[in-house]
Amino acid sequence: MSAKTEFLHEATRLTNDLVHRERIHTGMWKYYDARTRSQGFFQDWQQARILASQTKKGAISVLHEHLIEFEKNATARGTVVHWAKDSEEARKIIFGILERRQVKRIIKSKVMTSEEIHLNDHLEKAGYHVLENDLGEFIQQLRNEPPYHFVAPCMHLSMQEISDLFENKLKAAPTDDPEELTMIARRFLRQTYLTADAGITGANFIIAETGMLSITENEGNARLTGALPKTMISLVGIEKVLPKMADLALFLPMLATAGTGQPITCYNTAYAGPRQPGEIDGPEEWHVVLLDNHRTALLADAEQRDALHCIRCGACLNVCPIFKNIGGISYGTTYQGPIGSVITPHLRGLQDWKHLSASSSLCGACTATCPVKIDLHHHLLQNRRNAVKERPDPLESFAWRLFAKSINKPAVYQIGTKLAKLAQPLHKLISATPLDPMRAWTKTRTAPAMAPQSFKDWWRSRNIPHHPTSQTTPFPLTSPTHAPTAPKRPITATTSRDLILARVEEALSDTHPQPFEATATQKRAVLPAVTDLIPQFAANAEFLRAEFFLCADESAAKAKLAELAVSHGWKKLATHRGELTDALVRSSGFSPLLDTTEGYDANELEACDAGITECDALIAQTGSVFLTARSGGGRALSVLPPHHVVIARRDQLLPDLPAGYELIQQRYGAAWPSLTTLITGPSRTGDIERIIILGAHGPKKLTVVMF
Amino acid sequence: MLITLFIPCFVDLISPKAGISIMNILEKLGHEIDYPEELGCCGQPPFNAGYWDEAREAARPVLKRLRDAEAVVIASGSCGVMLKVFYKELFHGQSEEAEAAALSNKCWEFTDFLVNKLGVTDLGAEFPHKVTYHDGCHGLRELNLKKPARQLLEKVRGLELVEMKEAETCCGFGGTFATKFPMISTAMGEVKCASARDTTAEYMVSADSSCLMHLQGLLTAQKQPLKTIHLAEILTSRS
């Protein structure tokens, strides 16, 4: 079956499924309300969009330079950077790593690029044990179905369906409690983190300046995937580049706002290499696979190049009335909705996928919502034009030629309308029957009746002398000038790295301006200034369900910890050695106390009731905790135990994210810890009917004690 | 002012009342009307279908006829966008590029023209009914015209405007999309109509006859009492 036939079949089935339609609409309204609230977090959301689109445009316009810079900085820290020109090469690279490392069990956090290269199928066929650990992806894997929505993989399922699935596949007791369903998955997946040999992740951003990958998530599954297995592989599209680490201060809250309607997601982690000297955990090897897979073809289309600015937030799907009525499965693509309809023809062939560009009313809701201002619905128009230019449909072509020649010729127009009027009573006889040539309309809609007197008739009947018509002289016919350009010269390169870089450079040599380009306005601060640090930190942290205690001094903080130990019934604690932990935890005589400073047994850490860490900074603007593998006692201490307690001094509280990134950069310079993470609230998921459940994979509780 | 009025083909043939109302309003405001009778279509259907050569061929007579106009008022948000926004794109890199840009500057969608060019909101209309307003996508998002229609409705005596939840959601017409993907178009129309029905309004109003043609077709087929009406017809209503 062709992709189009399958699309029409599924779209027909799902538009007729009213329960499905209702569920998606309800979910999307919840998103819309949350998002509207979160946009209020920005000083000026529209300015933020302009700034973000300019940043992305700047990054893509020198993509090759950024990729080389990333490679240099990442390699310097022991990361192995691979280049894959297509799916096959990406799989080959990954299989090579897995074989050499003698991997058997693999865990994967949500990786859309791996869906693109059908990695799971190939891994399973080769005998690997692969488990998805994002809750939504895990559910879809159990259903043997691709993600329904690239941000919310199982948003189409009811609680009942998930309960049935868990009962059937995991032998779990049926339940109608979303928390219990989440806990069933948590319990099932927990052990897999401890036993997996390799973890596979994607990335939301590549930071050229520092050689880092930034991963955004809520559940903590990606953090665990990056903490425990000995080998880590990240498969990333080459377009994910951001020039500077400081750019994250804009893109992280923006991605959260547009993606899920949160002010910021729970974990935003920047990885800088495998375990570094002096660190206690993290993978021995980290491989980053940079994937082209036709991205350079999209880059070569100067008109639609901005589609590579996409941060995969999914906002365009969430507002798309087509998506809301046909659902994600109908698309048959890795990336659904408007962005999928725009890019899939570039990634998988225009003629096979042009139907997605045609199946749009061009309403523009996507373009209006896109945080990086991709001109989505105009790109659909351009895809339609390019498809026709490449291979016009003979019948349609004839019809449109006839239309064009006659519609503005009064004599022909008049004859046409007279004939239509005559045909109207005849049409009534066959309307909506299989004989009706207008059945596509009349099957569900009454055919519009022609008015007894047209506007033109009425105008003439008024008998008012009107302006003489000008003579029509034919204009010379010229062909469109801005269809995508073909590569000008054959590229000769011996390695995929050089090939991809040459493709990028070649693609960027076409600098045709984008026709619908937005006018840039002046840059200015996009997030509101923070003035009253402590109350704002308290309010923002509590909004995202973190617990915050402000203590008068060190001894009060010590007493607060002792009180927490009693009230939470902590039996076993874990911490690392540091100035504050020594003063507040180690000196208090908590016992037993697992000290992770020299390393730890993951099973033992997992069995602890709480992990107590220090941090680098607290951020008032978002209510977040900034910590690194160094200040936070490694990668796992702050995410594996069910309760994470952070102790901080008052002077560690900073106003906003830019200040946070500045501090981190000053503090660590070139000697980056392998992990820097921004934690906001306890681990959470909204994958089951968009109901927020805490403790999806990481801690169920986050407590900040400040003095 | 001499106003050139562009009447799209479906207004001419299916909803001439909307066109007549617009003409009456403009004349009543003391303007002279030039109606280019020989023009039938702006060329949007082939443009949207990807047949840009054909769209250009259809659009050239329009471009030429409107060259010397002082101001062009278009009786549809959708065709208005074609003339004002998409001609520039369609003729980009063509010999008519400058002409398309010049035309763009003097094109006005009808509600935009009344409120923002003429500064008129009260036309002395009376329409004692409860109505809800459907934003046509092209007017709303390409021309950013959320306010003018509401400013006009506000001044209509006896009229009660109740906003529907899905006011800004596409109705599902989308030109040939409506017949190429009828199941999606219908589902979208159903969402719209259900949202309008929830307001308990008697009328769903819009400044786009094409959306209304699709929505009325759906409402009639489903035998629903909710009626559709073009904004201009309300603005010429008197009790």
Interface residues (C-beta under 8 A of the other chain):
Chain A: L8 A11 T12 T15 N16 R21 H25 P321 I322 K324 N325 I326 A358 S359 S360 S361 L362 C363 G364 A365 T367 A368 H378 L381 R384 R385 N386 A387 V388 K389 P392 E396 S397 W400 R401 F403 A404 K405 I407 N408 K409 P410 Y413 T417 A420 M438 A440 W441 K443 T444 R445 T446 A447 P448 A449 M450 A451 Q453 S454 F455 K456 D457 W458 W459 R460 H466 H467 T469 S470 T472 T473 P474 F475 P476 L477 T478 S479 P480 T481 H482 P515 F516
Chain B: I7 C9 F10 V11 D12 L13 I14 S15 P16 K17 G19 I20 D34 Y35 P36 E37 E38 L39 G40 C41 G43 P45 P46 F47 N48 A49 G50 Y51 W52 D53 E54 A55 R56 E57 A58 R60 P61 V62 K64 R65 R67 D68 K88 E89 H92 G93 Q94 S95 E96 C137 H138 R141 E142 E168 T169 C170 G172 F173 G174 G175 F177 A178 T179 K180 F181 P182 M183 I184 S185 T186 A187 M188 G189 V191 M213 H214 Q216 G217 L218 T220 A221
